[in-house]
């Protein structure tokens, strides 16, 4: 099955590039509302489900025990840009459980954010594991391991009880028996289990609405969303789509990007979740598709992210990034009111 | 027409992402040898034809007049990484004709190369137009304008005689009447005219072989290729595919990357040119496809670029980037010996 084009990139009078992909929108009460492309193939959700990987931190009581507030919980769900604001929270999360940067297993890379990277080099710094965009997720897992008296070495291994707990939660939420035949490793070396986009969208529909999950889980995810809405810059970074949208529309939309063109999210008032994957893995297309969905469901979001014009380095408009007809038409048929 | 998958990206046991595209391989004497996907659609060649945009610099006599050697001619064909080595040559090219960085029209951006960018920030520098990956191309055009007593302001405008000369050459080489209906602007604000991949491949077949073009043009392009082979690090940068391959196989392969997933090149001894475009514009796929072609035609290139393994930040192998069956099979049928 060939997926439809979701995003087009024009230059001058011509279509220069295009991005195919698949998208599912699912209601917690009415089932699949929109299925565009192959939404039943297994797809790694990557960082788009960091909020699910953070559930053990909240559900185990670790977050409460160590006094983690909105900032710490938000960072546990983050793909952050590596600013000092981010690294300080990650460091504090570790310090609260008697650990340091050296205990992280995520590996080091320069800050994702261009400004943060420039600032680091300017001041003579070197990237540490705290700068890794996943450092909050890893710090949260270490705190959970501490709280549960589990070994902290190799907490990132797929067979460690922390990862097995994440797997158990994903199996519960998806209703699927996820095994090593659909397991890959993320860039931060944590296991990631593939599932269909329809399933991911259904999980987010349940979690943002609290319908179809037990009260404890609904409360835990509510706390996670509230943390991200309260500290949106910690989830990504200044001017990043996830941060901007959640800062401006708290309580109304929860969204999260993932590597290789994945995006997930949901709309609590509509009890609806979505999940999408761009075939080629490009973020410009996954972000463009996610923003098109958000803008369709919440017209207040129009204009928050200026994604449509491509400019040359001297500022001349040279092209556009726009939604393709297949996506535009599918969204036009999606009526949530 | 849906283009075939050329490059696959795996993670764990699954195919995570894939890249579709089109590829043409053309012989100067035997015509089209391979046409995979839609190779007749108009495609912007972008920076993959900087060597053609450098022809007026050599053919007009400007390069000789200003004492430009291999370094200057190579930089005129470059998408460079913005190291000091690159910026110094660009600055010298301008100084030789009494101009400075302020006369460039390419705009400024941080060095493309991560190491060069880090070095710039470390030393308290700010990006100038010399760091723009196209600064050599622009400096060469300014020198040509000086030599021809043309205005130097707005040399980058499509209606300036320098750009019109480039257009004339492209029309001659392509046998096509290229007009504004296929014109777009590059990131450096220069005009770029779209043409089919088959036509681009044919142009490179003619130029690398010297067959089908007049003696003066053949000599000019020979000089351009010799410059790139003599100064390969100036064409891109240390460890970049174009630089590594041309450094190790001078005289045997000429290759150049372009934005939005374009790649062009040729093999002089085989009198063959190629051109390819990845539909989604991704460089990992265009570079992977180009290296697959180079390795097929010149087995000595195998191992020069390690492109096939994806690792996590802590160094664990998590996936692969590999040629897809359609590309592997098409290359297997391509016998140039």
Interface residues (C-beta under 8 A of the other chain):
Chain A: X2 X9 X11 X12 X13 X14 X16 X17 X18 X19 X20 X42 X43 X44 X105 X106 X107 X108 X109 X110 X114 X117 X118 X121 X122 X124 X132 X180 X181 X182 X183 X184 X185 X186 X187 X188 X189 X194 X260 X261 X278 X279 X280 X281 X282 X285 X312 X313 X314 X315 X316 X318 X319
Chain B: X2 X9 X11 X12 X13 X14 X16 X17 X18 X19 X20 X42 X43 X44 X105 X106 X107 X108 X109 X110 X114 X117 X118 X121 X122 X124 X132 X180 X181 X182 X183 X184 X185 X186 X187 X188 X189 X194 X260 X261 X278 X279 X280 X281 X282 X285 X312 X313 X314 X315 X316 X318 X319
